[in-house]
Amino acid sequence: MGLAVFAHWAGNTLISVSFLSLVEAIGEASCFFIYSVIALISFILLYFFLPETKGLPLEQVPKLLSGPWRRHNGDKYTRFE
């Protein structure tokens, strides 16, 4: 949980520090385009590499997230062995 909060605050700091200088350098539209591309790439990576935990008992979630895994058949996840 602490790592997630740190990553969230680090991302917020990065955006806050870079926004005004980026707007001055390339303009508002280009700045928001860059941020939207980063968000889209993040969404795609999370969609394909974060396993679905809906319907799993709480005891199985740490086991699923403890090692490398990959998407299989579009809706089921299998671990690398």
C-alpha positions in Angstrom: 0.0 0.0 0.0 2.8 2.4 0.8 4.5 1.8 -2.5 1.2 2.6 -4.3 0.8 5.8 -2.4 4.5 6.8 -3.1 4.0 6.1 -6.8 0.8 8.2 -6.9 2.5 11.1 -5.2 5.6 10.8 -7.4 3.4 10.9 -10.5 1.5 13.9 -9.2 4.8 15.7 -8.4 6.2 14.9 -11.9 3.1 16.3 -13.6 3.0 19.4 -11.3 6.6 20.2 -11.9 6.6 19.7 -15.7 3.2 21.1 -16.6 3.9 24.9 -16.8 7.3 24.6 -18.5 5.8 22.1 -21.0 2.9 24.4 -21.8 5.3 27.3 -22.4 7.5 25.1 -24.6 5.0 23.3 -26.8 1.5 24.7 -26.0 -1.5 23.5 -24.1 -2.9 21.1 -26.8 0.5 19.3 -27.3 1.0 19.1 -23.5 -2.4 17.5 -23.0 -1.8 15.2 -26.0 1.5 14.0 -24.4 -0.3 13.3 -21.1 -3.1 11.5 -22.8 -0.7 9.3 -24.7 1.1 8.4 -21.5 -2.3 7.6 -19.9 -3.3 5.4 -22.9 -0.1 3.5 -22.8 -0.5 2.9 -19.0 -4.1 1.7 -19.6 -3.0 -0.7 -22.3 -0.1 -2.1 -20.1 -2.4 -2.6 -17.1 -5.1 -4.2 -19.2 -2.8 -6.8 -20.7 -0.4 -7.4 -17.7 -2.6 -7.0 -14.6 -4.6 -10.2 -13.8 -8.3 -10.0 -13.0 -9.1 -10.8 -9.4 -12.9 -10.6 -9.6 -14.5 -13.7 -8.2 -11.3 -15.0 -6.6 -11.2 -15.7 -2.8 -9.0 -13.3 -0.9 -6.6 -16.1 -0.1 -5.8 -16.7 -3.8 -5.0 -13.1 -4.7 -1.5 -12.9 -3.2 -0.6 -16.2 -4.8 -1.8 -14.9 -8.2 0.2 -11.6 -7.8 3.3 -13.2 -6.3 5.0 -14.2 -9.5 5.2 -13.7 -13.2 2.1 -14.3 -15.2 0.7 -13.7 -18.6 -2.7 -13.4 -20.3 -4.0 -16.7 -21.8 -7.1 -17.1 -24.0 -8.2 -13.5 -23.5 -9.8 -14.0 -20.1 -7.8 -16.5 -18.1 -4.3 -15.9 -16.6 -1.6 -18.4 -16.2 1.7 -18.2 -14.5 5.1 -18.6 -16.2 6.6 -21.9 -15.0 
